[in-house]
């Protein structure tokens, strides 16, 4: 089986220049592929696939346009992958799974440098460094996190990305399939919410990390830096003396704060999942939340986005697969909050403001804990 590992790297100034150049070239080629197909469509000509475009670019376009020879100065695998990504975006559009592909914007879109193992010397990894094609050995900031090739682990491919001025490598490693299938404990249900992040049927409650003083302080600081950046842009529009260098410095400050806040939330999700899985339940039941529908509520959209429910579900599934735990997903219309766990009666007039569930049979319980118990005992579900 394949498992991904992502960690920060510390490239040299020369390696940083090469990474930036490769990512910039990939962004240009991706946009060029979209523009070229758009032009073909307007002229009534046939759509060009990614493979055909790659052959045309290397054999026809570049020989006749020597001013674009800098495209060949970077990794050909990265350029080809950017074309394949464009073709995949068009395929989703034709299947009506997404909208028309959007152009990649400089310093805004998430463009990555792709690399793949071509020969035995490529993608070697040691405790403190990793060998990447066209870059050579690059130092790792977190030593010993990525499995080393000396121990028999094989790196298949990977990407390098930039976020808030920091460089990250993500690799796909072939690992042995050693799932744990001896979980004899009872199953649990997890109710995700906004007041508290997760309420588990075993009585454990994980609080909303966004309400912590540390995050509140960082968000106040972020608002100040964003206002400062906005003022610089306004002064530039008025014709006042505002150097572009100062704007770039301020943008980097804002990006670093965004990145720090995002890392805190992700770290909290990882620790929560690790603690839940450590109890070794036989199964875990969650609800299929309509996150996109919840985001349409302008009063709740920011709170919903900050909870990162989709990331929680994705990482929980991965962790359950690694540990042989069955992940059950209950339909979004299942009345987990309105259902009485004792008598099975459905309280149709339950409001969102009712935090205590009171049933006519005398059952009184916290609303979210009652929902977690109902999710644990749900009989209709799908296995993720």
C-alpha positions in Angstrom: 0.0 0.0 0.0 1.0 3.6 -0.5 1.2 6.2 2.3 2.0 9.9 2.0 4.4 11.8 4.2 4.7 15.6 4.2 7.4 17.6 6.0 9.2 20.9 5.7 12.6 21.1 3.8 15.5 23.5 4.0 16.8 24.0 0.4 19.8 26.1 -0.4 19.4 29.5 -2.2 20.3 27.8 -5.5 17.7 25.0 -4.9 15.1 27.7 -4.0 15.7 29.5 -7.3 15.3 26.2 -9.2 12.1 25.3 -7.3 10.6 28.7 -7.9 11.5 28.6 -11.6 10.0 25.1 -12.0 6.7 26.1 -10.2 6.5 29.2 -12.3 7.0 27.3 -15.6 4.4 24.7 -14.6 1.9 27.5 -13.9 2.6 29.1 -17.3 2.3 25.8 -19.2 -1.0 24.9 -17.4 -2.5 28.3 -18.3 -1.1 28.0 -21.9 -2.9 24.6 -22.2 -6.2 26.1 -21.1 -5.8 29.1 -23.4 -4.9 26.9 -26.4 -7.9 24.6 -26.0 -10.1 27.6 -25.5 -8.8 29.1 -28.8 -9.4 25.8 -30.6 -13.0 25.7 -29.3 -13.6 29.3 -30.5 -12.3 28.3 -34.0 -14.5 25.2 -34.1 -11.6 22.8 -34.0 -11.2 19.6 -32.0 -10.1 19.5 -28.4 -6.5 18.6 -27.8 -5.7 16.0 -25.1 -2.8 16.4 -22.7 -0.7 13.9 -24.4 -1.2 15.4 -27.9 -0.5 18.9 -26.5 2.8 17.7 -24.9 3.9 16.3 -28.3 2.9 19.4 -30.1 4.6 21.7 -27.6 8.0 19.9 -27.7 8.1 19.0 -31.5 6.3 22.0 -33.1 5.8 25.0 -30.9 9.1 25.3 -29.0 11.4 24.7 -32.1 9.5 27.5 -33.9 9.5 29.8 -30.9 13.1 29.9 -29.5 12.1 32.7 -27.1 10.3 30.1 -25.0 13.2 27.6 -24.7 13.3 28.4 -21.0 10.4 25.9 -20.6 12.9 23.1 -21.3 15.3 24.3 -18.6 13.2 22.8 -15.8 12.1 19.2 -15.1 10.2 17.7 -18.0 8.2 15.5 -15.6 6.9 18.5 -13.8 5.9 20.2 -17.0 4.2 17.1 -18.3 2.3 16.7 -14.9 1.0 20.2 -15.2 -0.4 19.4 -18.6 -2.0 16.2 -17.3 -3.6 18.3 -14.5 -5.1 20.6 -17.1 -6.4 17.6 -19.0 -7.9 16.2 -15.9 -9.6 19.5 -15.1 -11.2 19.5 -18.6 -12.3 15.9 -18.2 -14.2 16.8 -14.9 -15.7 19.8 -16.7 -16.9 17.6 -19.6 -18.4 15.1 -17.2 -20.2 18.0 -15.4 -18.4 17.3 -12.1 -16.9 20.8 -11.8 -16.9 24.2 -13.5 -14.7 25.4 -16.4 -11.0 25.1 -15.4 -9.6 28.3 -13.9 -6.2 29.9 -14.7 -3.5 29.6 -12.1 -2.6 32.9 -10.6 0.9 33.8 -9.5 1.5 33.6 -5.7 -2.2 32.7 -5.2 -2.8 29.3 -6.8 -1.4 26.1 -5.3 1.0 25.0 -8.0 3.5 22.2 -7.1 6.8 20.8 -8.5 6.2 17.2 -9.3 9.0 14.5 -9.3 9.0 10.8 -9.9 11.5 8.0 -9.4 13.1 7.2 -12.7 16.2 5.2 -11.6 17.4 3.5 -8.4 19.5 6.6 -7.4 16.4 8.9 -7.5 14.3 9.7 -4.4 16.7 8.2 -1.9 16.0 9.3 1.6 18.2 9.4 4.7 17.4 10.5 8.2 18.2 14.1 7.6 18.0 14.6 3.8 16.2 13.5 0.7 17.4 13.2 -2.9 15.2 14.8 -5.5 15.7 14.7 -9.2 17.1 17.9 -10.8 17.7 19.3 -7.2 20.0 16.7 -5.6 20.2 16.3 -1.9 17.8 18.6 0.1 17.9 18.9 3.9 14.9 17.9 6.0 13.9 20.1 8.9 12.1 17.2 10.7 14.7 14.4 10.9 13.6 10.8 10.8 9.9 11.4 9.9 10.1 10.1 6.3 11.1 6.3 6.2 14.6 5.9 4.9 15.5 3.8 1.8 18.2 2.0 3.8 15.4 0.2 5.7 13.8 -1.0 2.5 11.2 1.7 2.0 10.6 2.8 -1.6 9.6 6.4 -2.5 7.5 6.3 -5.7 6.9 10.0 -6.4 6.4 13.3 -4.7 5.8 17.1 -4.9 7.4 20.3 -3.6 5.1 23.1 -2.6 5.6 26.6 -1.2 3.4 28.1 1.5 4.0 31.5 3.3 7.7 31.4 2.2 8.3 27.9 3.5 9.1 24.9 1.4 7.5 21.5 1.9 8.0 18.0 0.3 5.2 15.4 0.1 6.2 11.9 -0.9 4.3 8.7 -1.7 6.0 5.7 0.0 5.3 2.0 -0.5 4.7 0.6 2.9 3.8 -3.0 4.0 0.1 -3.7 4.7 0.0 -4.5 8.4 -3.5 -3.6 9.5 -4.6 -4.3 13.1 -7.7 -6.5 13.0 -8.0 -7.5 16.7 -10.1 -4.6 17.9 -12.5 -6.2 20.4 -13.8 -3.1 22.1 -17.3 -1.7 21.5 -18.0 0.7 18.7 -18.4 4.5 19.2 -20.4 7.3 17.7 -19.0 10.8 17.0 -21.2 13.9 16.7 -19.4 16.9 15.2 -20.6 20.4 16.1 -19.8 24.0 16.4 -20.2 24.6 20.1 -17.8 21.7 20.8 -15.7 20.1 18.0 -16.5 16.4 18.7 -18.7 14.6 21.2 -17.9 10.9 21.5 -20.4 8.3 22.8 -17.8 7.1 25.4 -18.2 10.4 27.3 -15.2 12.2 25.9 -15.7 15.8 24.6 -13.2 17.6 22.4 -13.7 21.3 22.7 -13.7 23.9 19.9 -10.0 24.9 19.4 -11.1 28.1 17.7 -12.3 29.4 21.1 -8.9 29.0 22.7 -7.1 32.2 23.8 -4.1 31.4 21.6 -6.2 31.3 18.4 -8.2 34.3 19.4 -5.0 36.3 19.9 -3.6 35.2 16.5 -6.9 36.1 14.7 -6.8 39.6 16.3 -3.3 40.0 15.1 -4.3 38.7 11.6 -7.0 41.4 11.4 -4.5 44.1 12.2 -2.0 42.9 9.6 -4.8 42.6 7.0 -5.9 46.2 7.6 -2.3 47.4 7.3 -2.0 45.6 4.0 -5.3 47.0 2.8 -4.1 50.6 3.6 -0.9 50.0 1.6 -3.0 49.0 -1.4 -5.3 52.0 -1.0 -2.3 54.4 -0.7 -0.9 52.9 -3.9 -4.1 53.5 -5.8 -4.2 57.2 -4.6 -0.7 57.7 -6.1 1.0 58.0 -2.7 4.6 56.7 -2.3 4.2 53.1 -1.3 6.9 50.7 -2.3 6.0 47.4 -3.8 8.6 45.8 -1.6 6.8 46.9 1.5 3.5 45.4 0.2 5.2 42.1 -0.5 6.6 42.1 3.1 3.2 42.8 4.5 1.6 40.1 2.3 4.1 37.6 3.7 3.2 38.6 7.2 -0.5 37.9 6.5 0.4 34.6 4.8 2.5 33.4 7.8 -0.3 34.2 10.2 -2.9 32.3 8.0 -0.4 29.4 7.8 0.1 29.3 11.6 -3.6 29.4 12.4 -4.2 26.6 9.8 -1.4 24.5 11.3 -2.9 24.8 14.9 -6.3 23.6 13.6 -4.8 20.7 11.7 -2.6 19.7 14.6 -5.7 19.6 16.9 -7.5 17.4 14.4 -4.6 15.0 14.1 -4.3 14.7 17.9 -8.1 14.2 18.3 -8.1 11.4 15.8 -5.1 9.7 17.3 -6.7 9.8 20.7 -9.9 8.3 19.4 -8.3 5.6 17.4 -6.0 4.7 20.3 -9.1 3.3 22.2 -9.3 0.6 19.5 -13.1 0.6 18.9 -14.5 -2.1 16.6 -16.2 0.6 14.5 -16.7 4.3 14.4 -19.9 6.0 13.2 -20.1 9.5 12.0 -22.8 11.6 10.2 -22.6 12.6 6.5 -22.6 16.3 7.1 -23.8 18.7 4.3 -20.8 21.0 4.7 -21.4 22.9 1.4 -25.1 23.5 2.5 -23.9 24.7 5.9 -21.4 27.1 4.3 -24.3 28.9 2.5 -25.5 30.3 5.9 -23.5 33.5 6.1 -23.9 33.5 9.9 -22.3 30.1 10.3 -20.0 29.8 7.3 -16.8 31.1 9.0 -17.4 28.8 12.0 -18.1 25.8 9.8 -15.0 26.5 7.6 -12.7 26.8 10.7 -13.8 23.4 12.1 -12.5 21.6 8.9 -15.1 18.8 9.0 -14.1 17.4 5.6 -10.4 17.2 6.7 -11.4 15.4 9.9 -13.4 12.8 7.9 -10.6 12.2 5.4 -8.0 11.7 8.0 -10.2 9.6 10.2 -10.9 7.3 7.3 -7.1 7.0 6.6 -6.4 6.2 10.3 -9.2 3.7 10.5 -7.9 1.9 7.4 -4.4 1.7 8.9 -5.8 0.2 12.1 -8.5 -2.1 10.7 -11.4 -0.1 12.2 -14.7 0.0 10.3 -15.8 3.6 9.6 -19.6 3.8 9.2 -21.3 6.9 7.7 -24.9 7.6 8.5 -27.2 9.4 6.1 -27.4 13.2 6.6 -31.2 12.9 7.1 -30.8 10.5 10.0 -32.5 12.3 13.0 -29.6 11.7 15.4 -30.3 14.8 17.5 -34.1 14.5 17.5 -34.2 10.8 18.4 -34.6 9.7 22.0 -31.9 7.2 22.8 -34.1 5.5 25.5 -37.6 5.1 23.9 -36.9 5.9 20.2 -39.4 8.8 20.0 -38.6 11.5 17.6 -38.9 15.1 18.9 -39.8 17.0 15.7 -40.0 20.4 17.4 -36.4 20.4 18.7 -34.8 23.7 18.1 -31.1 24.5 17.5 -31.1 26.5 20.7 -32.3 23.5 22.8 -29.0 22.2 24.2 -30.7 19.7 26.6 -32.8 16.9 25.1 -35.9 16.3 27.2 -38.3 13.5 26.2 -41.8 12.6 27.5 -40.5 9.3 28.8 -38.4 11.2 31.4 -35.1 10.9 29.5 -32.9 14.0 30.0 -29.5 14.2 28.4 -27.1 16.7 26.6 -28.3 17.2 23.0 -24.9 16.4 21.4 -24.2 13.4 23.6 -27.6 12.0 22.8 -26.8 12.3 19.1 -23.5 10.5 19.6 -25.3 7.6 21.3 -27.8 7.4 18.5 -25.0 7.4 15.9 -23.3 4.6 17.7 -26.4 2.4 17.7 -27.6 3.4 14.2 -28.6 0.3 12.1 -28.7 2.0 8.7 -25.3 3.2 7.4 -22.7 2.9 4.7 -19.1 1.8 5.1 -16.7 4.5 4.0 
